[in-house]
Amino acid sequence: MPNLPTIVTPFDSALDELCQELAAAAAETDLENRWPARQLELCGSYGVYRWFVKTSDGGLEWSDGDIARGYLRLAEACLTTSFIITQRTGALQRFAGMASEAIKAAYLPDLLSGGMFATIGISHLTTSRRHLKAPALSAKLTPDAVLLSGYSPWVTGAAYAQLVVLGAVTEDGQQVLVAVPTDLAGVRAAEPSKLIALSGSYTGALECHEVSIPREYLLAGPAENVMAQRTGGNTGGLQTSALAIGLSRAAVRYLQQEAKARPELIDAAASLVNELDALEVDLLARAEGQQDCTLEELRARANSVVLRTTQSALAAAKGAGFVAGHPVGRWCREALFFLVWSCPQPVVNAALCELAGLSE
């Protein structure tokens, strides 16, 4: 791949170029459930993976506000690629912020360039599988190693990863985070789940059959709540809302385009644009520490608008939008993702009330 300019700020023209490339490949990625290898390689060549890491570690150290702006643009172009990047970034930030200098030296340059793919499996520590009596993934600590047994149920791109940051639970109920090289004996990526949308993310279980990881790969813990140990440069839960807003923006732009020739669409398009603009302002204000609205409030509003904008685009497209390959059909399916992925119960409750026609 030829040398490409590094995207230094979210306002760079190079980001426009990248997003055009991502958008052009989005339909094929969805139709063929294809892992977006070329898109992810492009992101590495444009320096996207450096946005999230400190300059002292070779990154660009973007502010939370600029990271949110970057995600808004990426998600408008291709949600599958953007979602994979969030999982890659979750691993990258924790690895860069918690690993020893020796371990970072072995992996970080390739992770930042895109030459190596990392991902994360922590949902079973927060929402998924917490209702089970036995932990999905257990850890036993010895002086020299961390022994993992079980599985992490939702790991994006597990089959393509060279490194996975996994959360596990010790015998006394404490939690740990471990960087796990996937070439270790006993590590196996299961067949990925067949999803309604985003199947190109190859999200599924990662199994660990009595895997022994050198103790120096232990990133955090044991602790009661290891996820509370934050690292720098983290958007702190805003990223999923940013993805929803980005997808909404794609749907609204389609509606605006259709409204140029169909005056009956003008009022609906204008109303949705105004709502989306206000939500984006609040999201960026929160990212920059200038807004008091909670993460859950933002997520509930983002979930609502992504469902309504995508379905409005489908209504405008009529039967053509219901044919496989049309972007609005894909957007409608992708919008459902936000009802289930890392969705706190208050956000679920808000969605149910809205769908049931109940006042808050």
Summary of the structure (lengths in Angstrom):
residues: 360
radius of gyration: 20.5
end to end distance: 52.1
largest distance: 70.9
contacts: 1243
relative contact order: 0.11
helix: 55%
strand: 16%
